[in-house]
Structure formats: structure tokens, C-alpha cells
Amino acid sequence: MRRSASATLVPTAPAPVRLTLCTYGPAPHARSTPTVMTHSGDDVRAGVAELNGFPSFTDPDDHVCNAAMWPGYLLLISHADDTVTALSVDRSCGLVSNDSGAVRMGVPSIVAAT
């Protein structure tokens, strides 16, 4: 897993305007239709603040993952300029990552509630 303490997890400019959580079944059911929940307004701002507040994941030797078969989680954060930040959430390891190499330790409350 690529990781970077300096990379931003969720850009705050342009402003995030929508947060979509996609949940899909664990293997072997990963091909099932995902459940989708969309949030806007204050929920987006609170979610982005929470995600960006998680500590950076920098040393895999100091982190333990359990073998739980949680569903898969994908967070899509839409910005005012129509760009999208995609985050994957590994609930078993308690990690959130983006496609730019930023990895943070934590499970977002929006995922923990599902």
C-alpha cells in the first residue's frame, strides 16, 4: 500500500458539496448491488473535517488488522467544480485511503453507523 503523511486525504478547495457512501458485500458477495447513501450540507463539512482529522498512517509494522469480513466501503466526495475524491475504507484495518497515496487511520462515523 502506498502511503504518504504529507498527501491531503480530502481537498477542501474547491468546496466539497456532496458525500456518497457506497457499501457492497464482502467476498464472495462483492458483485452484489451496492447500497448508496448521499449526504449534503453540514453533514459533508463534518465528514470531511473528520476524515482530514484522522492521523496519518506511516508505519505498517505498528498497525494490526483483524480478519473480520466487513463489507466494502467507498466514499465519493463531490466538489463544487464537479471533481470527485474517491476514498476506500478498510474497516477491518481501520484505514481510509485515496488514489493519491494518502492513508489515514480511522473509521469514519458515517461508515461505523452502517
N, CA and C of each residue as an Amber inpcrd file, in Angstrom:
protein
   342
   0.8420000  -1.1780000   0.0000000   0.0000000   0.0000000   0.0000000
   0.8840000   1.2380000   0.0000000   0.6680000   2.1180000  -0.9560000
   1.3870000   3.3880000  -0.9540000   0.8660000   4.2210000   0.2010000
   1.7360000   4.9640000   0.8330000   1.2720000   5.8170000   1.9160000
   2.1080000   7.0870000   1.9460000   1.4820000   8.1550000   2.3940000
   2.1730000   9.4320000   2.4500000   1.5870000  10.2610000   3.5720000
   2.4280000  10.6970000   4.4730000   1.9560000  11.5350000   5.5690000
   1.6050000  12.9320000   5.0800000   2.2140000  13.3570000   3.9680000
   2.0180000  14.7340000   3.5330000   0.8540000  14.9140000   2.5650000
   0.4140000  13.8500000   1.9170000  -0.6680000  13.9790000   0.9390000
  -1.9900000  14.3070000   1.6410000  -2.7860000  15.1500000   1.0140000
  -4.0910000  15.5250000   1.5560000  -5.0770000  14.4100000   1.2830000
  -5.8560000  14.0330000   2.2870000  -6.8430000  12.9790000   2.0970000
  -8.0210000  13.5040000   1.2870000  -8.6480000  14.6010000   1.7440000
  -9.7810000  15.2030000   1.0330000  -9.4880000  16.6820000   0.8270000
  -9.3240000  17.1230000  -0.4100000  -9.1250000  18.5620000  -0.6510000
 -10.3560000  19.3520000  -0.1910000 -10.1190000  20.5300000   0.3440000
 -11.2340000  21.3740000   0.7940000 -11.5040000  22.5250000  -0.1630000
 -10.6830000  22.6440000  -1.1950000 -10.9280000  23.6300000  -2.2490000
 -10.6980000  22.9380000  -3.5790000 -11.6510000  22.9830000  -4.4640000
 -12.9760000  23.5850000  -4.3240000 -13.8070000  22.8510000  -3.2590000
 -14.7730000  23.5440000  -2.7480000 -15.5480000  23.0720000  -1.6080000
 -16.2330000  21.7360000  -1.8780000 -16.1340000  20.8000000  -0.9230000
 -16.9140000  19.5640000  -1.0270000 -18.4020000  19.8840000  -0.8500000
 -19.2410000  19.3290000  -1.7150000 -20.6720000  19.6500000  -1.6670000
 -21.5620000  18.4240000  -1.4640000 -21.0180000  17.2360000  -1.7050000
 -21.8280000  16.0300000  -1.5410000 -20.9140000  14.8780000  -1.1400000
 -21.4110000  14.0290000  -0.2480000 -20.6740000  12.8580000   0.1820000
 -21.5690000  11.6450000  -0.0430000 -21.0780000  10.6880000  -0.8000000
 -21.8440000   9.4890000  -1.1020000 -21.0940000   8.2800000  -0.5520000
 -21.7970000   7.4710000   0.2340000 -21.2340000   6.2440000   0.7710000
 -21.8180000   5.0730000  -0.0020000 -20.9330000   4.2750000  -0.5920000
 -21.3430000   3.0520000  -1.2840000 -20.8610000   1.8770000  -0.4450000
 -21.7710000   0.9820000  -0.1210000 -21.4490000  -0.1990000   0.6680000
 -21.7590000  -1.4270000  -0.1700000 -20.7980000  -2.3210000  -0.2700000
 -21.0180000  -3.5400000  -1.0340000 -20.5750000  -4.7340000  -0.2020000
 -21.1930000  -5.8770000  -0.4720000 -20.9640000  -7.0760000   0.3240000
 -19.5380000  -7.5760000   0.2750000 -19.1060000  -8.2700000   1.3420000
 -17.7660000  -8.8540000   1.3630000 -17.6830000 -10.0340000   0.4050000
 -16.4530000 -10.4040000   0.0440000 -16.2630000 -11.5830000  -0.8150000
 -16.8960000 -12.7740000  -0.1050000 -17.5450000 -13.6810000  -0.7800000
 -17.6620000 -13.8170000  -2.2220000 -18.8440000 -13.0460000  -2.8080000
 -19.4660000 -12.1760000  -2.0270000 -20.6570000 -11.4540000  -2.4800000
 -20.3330000 -10.0680000  -3.0090000 -19.0870000  -9.7880000  -3.3280000
 -18.6540000  -8.4500000  -3.7240000 -19.3320000  -7.9660000  -5.0010000
 -19.9030000  -8.8530000  -5.7700000 -20.5590000  -8.4340000  -7.0060000
 -22.0070000  -8.0140000  -6.7790000 -22.4640000  -8.0520000  -5.5380000
 -23.8360000  -7.6370000  -5.2530000 -24.0060000  -6.1410000  -5.4980000
 -25.2410000  -5.7170000  -5.6880000 -25.5300000  -4.3030000  -5.9300000
 -25.2200000  -3.5120000  -4.6590000 -24.4300000  -2.4370000  -4.7630000
 -24.0820000  -1.6630000  -3.5630000 -25.2700000  -0.8750000  -3.0210000
 -25.2320000  -0.6310000  -1.7270000 -26.1670000   0.2720000  -1.0750000
 -25.5470000   1.6590000  -1.1310000 -26.3410000   2.6720000  -1.4620000
 -25.8190000   4.0280000  -1.6230000 -26.5810000   4.9820000  -0.7090000
 -25.8260000   5.7950000   0.0520000 -26.3920000   6.8580000   0.8860000
 -25.6880000   8.1500000   0.5130000 -26.4580000   9.2190000   0.2950000
 -25.8770000  10.5040000  -0.0940000 -26.1830000  11.5490000   0.9690000
 -25.1760000  12.3820000   1.2640000 -25.3060000  13.4450000   2.2650000
 -24.8830000  14.7680000   1.6420000 -25.4270000  15.8540000   2.1770000
 -25.0610000  17.1900000   1.6990000 -25.0190000  18.1490000   2.8820000
 -24.6820000  19.4070000   2.6130000 -24.6970000  20.4630000   3.6270000
 -23.7340000  20.2250000   4.7670000 -24.2270000  20.4260000   5.9930000
 -23.3850000  20.3070000   7.1830000 -22.7990000  18.9070000   7.3500000
 -23.5330000  17.8790000   6.9050000 -23.0200000  16.5140000   7.0100000
 -21.7360000  16.3340000   6.2040000 -21.6560000  16.9740000   5.0390000
 -20.4480000  16.8830000   4.2110000 -19.2900000  17.5860000   4.9050000
 -19.5280000  18.7920000   5.3800000 -18.4570000  19.5430000   6.0530000
 -17.9490000  18.7830000   7.2830000 -18.8520000  18.2160000   8.0700000
 -18.4540000  17.4600000   9.2610000 -17.6950000  16.1950000   8.8590000
 -18.1560000  15.5120000   7.8070000 -17.4830000  14.3000000   7.3450000
 -16.0810000  14.5670000   6.8390000 -15.9090000  15.6260000   6.0640000
 -14.5930000  15.9770000   5.5340000 -13.6620000  16.3890000   6.6800000
 -14.1590000  17.1500000   7.6420000 -13.3350000  17.5470000   8.7930000
 -12.8910000  16.3130000   9.5790000 -13.8040000  15.3700000   9.7640000
 -13.4490000  14.1420000  10.4770000 -12.3720000  13.3690000   9.7090000
 -12.5710000  13.1710000   8.4180000 -11.6130000  12.4220000   7.6040000
 -10.2350000  13.0750000   7.6080000 -10.1880000  14.3910000   7.4110000
  -8.9060000  15.0900000   7.3820000  -8.2630000  15.1760000   8.7650000
  -9.0360000  14.9380000   9.8140000  -8.5040000  14.9610000  11.1770000
  -7.9060000  13.6430000  11.6390000  -8.1230000  12.5760000  10.8680000
  -7.5410000  11.2890000  11.2450000  -6.0260000  11.3510000  11.1600000
  -5.3220000  10.6270000  12.0430000  -3.8550000  10.6200000  11.9820000
  -3.3480000   9.8780000  10.7520000  -2.1970000  10.3150000  10.2660000
  -1.5700000   9.6760000   9.1110000  -1.0980000   8.2720000   9.4580000
  -1.2470000   7.3730000   8.5110000  -0.7400000   6.0140000   8.6400000
   0.6200000   5.9900000   7.9730000   1.6550000   5.7370000   8.7510000
   3.0060000   5.7910000   8.1900000   3.8140000   4.5280000   8.4050000
   3.4690000   3.6980000   9.3920000   4.2940000   2.5320000   9.6860000
   3.4430000   1.2780000   9.8220000   3.4100000   0.4300000   8.7800000
   2.5840000  -0.7690000   8.8390000   3.0020000  -1.7390000   9.9330000
   4.2360000  -1.6570000  10.4140000   4.6870000  -2.5550000  11.4830000
   4.0340000  -2.2270000  12.8180000   3.4920000  -1.0230000  12.9500000
   2.8490000  -0.6110000  14.1980000   1.3330000  -0.7090000  14.1160000
   0.8130000  -1.3990000  13.1140000  -0.6330000  -1.4460000  12.9030000
  -1.0780000  -2.8860000  12.6860000  -2.1500000  -3.2710000  13.3560000
  -2.6610000  -4.6290000  13.2450000  -4.0460000  -4.5880000  12.6160000
  -4.2910000  -5.4690000  11.6520000  -5.6170000  -5.6240000  11.0570000
  -6.2230000  -6.9190000  11.5720000  -7.5200000  -6.8830000  11.8280000
  -8.1710000  -8.1420000  12.1970000  -8.6770000  -8.8140000  10.9300000
  -9.1970000  -9.9870000  11.0560000  -9.6220000 -10.7550000   9.8850000
 -11.1260000 -10.6750000   9.6550000 -11.7720000  -9.6590000  10.1790000
 -13.2220000  -9.5270000  10.0270000 -13.5960000  -9.3910000   8.5660000
 -14.7280000  -9.9190000   8.2190000 -15.2310000  -9.8430000   6.8450000
 -16.2580000  -8.7180000   6.7380000 -15.8170000  -7.4850000   6.9370000
 -16.7070000  -6.3420000   6.8110000 -17.0680000  -6.1490000   5.3430000
 -18.1830000  -5.5030000   5.0950000 -18.4750000  -5.1200000   3.6970000
 -17.4180000  -4.1560000   3.1840000 -17.4300000  -3.9110000   1.8890000
 -16.5430000  -2.9160000   1.3040000 -17.2020000  -1.5420000   1.3590000
 -16.3960000  -0.5060000   1.5330000 -16.9160000   0.8630000   1.6300000
 -16.1340000   1.7670000   0.6950000 -16.8550000   2.5730000  -0.0440000
 -16.2710000   3.5760000  -0.9110000 -16.9730000   4.8940000  -0.6160000
 -16.1930000   5.9350000  -0.3350000 -16.7330000   7.2830000  -0.1230000
 -16.3950000   8.1140000  -1.3470000 -17.3950000   8.7350000  -1.9190000
 -17.2030000   9.6320000  -3.0580000 -17.5690000  11.0360000  -2.6000000
 -16.6000000  11.9340000  -2.6370000 -16.8220000  13.3120000  -2.2090000
 -16.8060000  14.1860000  -3.4420000 -17.9630000  14.7450000  -3.7730000
 -18.1050000  15.6130000  -4.9460000 -17.8090000  17.0410000  -4.5340000
 -17.0630000  17.7430000  -5.3870000 -16.6610000  19.1220000  -5.1160000
 -17.4360000  20.0810000  -6.0120000 -17.3950000  21.3620000  -5.6600000
 -18.1470000  22.3940000  -6.3900000 -17.7630000  22.4890000  -7.8590000
 -16.5670000  22.0690000  -8.2280000 -16.1430000  22.1310000  -9.6300000
 -16.3980000  20.8210000 -10.3740000 -17.2090000  19.9570000  -9.8060000
 -17.5780000  18.6640000 -10.3790000 -16.4640000  17.6190000 -10.3450000
 -15.3660000  17.8740000  -9.6320000 -14.3690000  16.8280000  -9.4140000
 -14.8560000  15.9320000  -8.2760000 -14.3100000  14.7330000  -8.2090000
 -14.7070000  13.7720000  -7.1790000 -13.4510000  13.2010000  -6.5310000
 -13.4460000  13.1730000  -5.2190000 -12.4020000  12.4930000  -4.4610000
 -12.9620000  11.1490000  -4.0330000 -12.3000000  10.0670000  -4.4350000
 -12.7350000   8.7190000  -4.0710000 -11.8540000   8.1950000  -2.9400000
 -12.4920000   7.6890000  -1.9010000 -11.7800000   7.1220000  -0.7580000
 -12.2390000   5.6940000  -0.5430000 -11.3100000   4.8030000  -0.2660000
 -11.6930000   3.4560000   0.1360000 -11.4990000   3.3510000   1.6430000
 -12.4320000   2.6430000   2.2760000 -12.3890000   2.4740000   3.7280000
 -12.2180000   0.9900000   4.0140000 -11.1270000   0.6570000   4.6930000
 -10.8780000  -0.7100000   5.1300000 -11.2300000  -0.7650000   6.6080000
 -12.4500000  -1.2090000   6.8860000 -12.9250000  -1.2170000   8.2710000
 -12.1740000  -2.2390000   9.1180000 -11.7540000  -3.3530000   8.5300000
 -11.0140000  -4.3650000   9.2800000  -9.6900000  -3.8110000   9.7940000
  -9.0350000  -2.9640000   8.9920000  -7.7510000  -2.3750000   9.3830000
  -7.9000000  -0.9830000   9.9820000  -9.0810000  -0.3880000   9.8460000
  -9.2720000   0.9610000  10.3520000  -8.4860000   1.9780000   9.5570000
  -8.5210000   1.8480000   8.2120000  -7.7640000   2.7490000   7.3550000
  -8.6530000   3.3430000   6.2680000  -8.3660000   4.5940000   5.9150000
  -9.0310000   5.2840000   4.8090000  -7.9270000   5.7400000   3.8630000
  -8.1080000   5.5150000   2.5490000  -7.0740000   5.9190000   1.6070000
  -7.6840000   6.5210000   0.3560000  -6.8850000   7.3640000  -0.3110000
  -7.3100000   7.9300000  -1.5900000  -6.3770000   7.4270000  -2.6800000
  -6.6360000   7.8100000  -3.9140000  -5.8130000   7.3190000  -5.0270000
  -4.5140000   8.0980000  -5.2080000  -4.2590000   9.0800000  -4.3380000
  -3.0110000   9.8460000  -4.4030000  -1.9820000   9.3520000  -3.3960000
  -2.3210000   8.3110000  -2.6420000  -1.3710000   7.7440000  -1.6960000
  -1.5570000   8.1730000  -0.2640000  -2.5410000   9.0170000   0.0300000
  -2.7820000   9.4120000   1.4170000  -3.5280000   8.2920000   2.1240000
  -3.0420000   7.9150000   3.3010000  -3.6890000   6.8910000   4.1070000
  -3.8080000   7.4200000   5.5220000  -4.9990000   7.3190000   6.0800000
  -5.2510000   7.7870000   7.4390000  -5.8210000   6.6500000   8.2730000
  -5.5310000   6.6940000   9.5710000  -6.0370000   5.6870000  10.4940000
  -7.3530000   6.1630000  11.0900000  -8.4150000   5.3790000  10.8780000
  -9.7050000   5.7000000  11.4530000 -10.8250000   5.1000000  10.6210000
 -11.9890000   4.9870000  11.2240000 -13.1870000   4.5610000  10.5210000
 -14.1720000   5.7190000  10.6120000 -14.5560000   6.3160000   9.4990000
 -15.4680000   7.4590000   9.5400000 -16.7920000   7.0990000  10.2050000
 -17.3500000   8.0240000  10.9500000 -18.6060000   7.7680000  11.6670000
 -19.7270000   7.3630000  10.7100000 -19.7180000   7.8760000   9.4920000
 -20.7320000   7.5080000   8.5140000 -20.6550000   6.0130000   8.1710000
 -19.4580000   5.4360000   8.2290000 -19.2770000   4.0080000   7.9830000
 -19.5750000   3.2200000   9.2440000 -19.1040000   3.7090000  10.3880000
 -19.3170000   2.9960000  11.6460000 -20.8040000   2.8410000  11.9590000
 -21.6300000   3.7580000  11.4570000 -23.0590000   3.7160000  11.7290000
 -23.7780000   2.6860000  10.8630000 -23.0880000   2.1220000   9.8520000
 -23.7630000   1.1670000   8.9610000 -23.5890000  -0.2580000   9.4340000
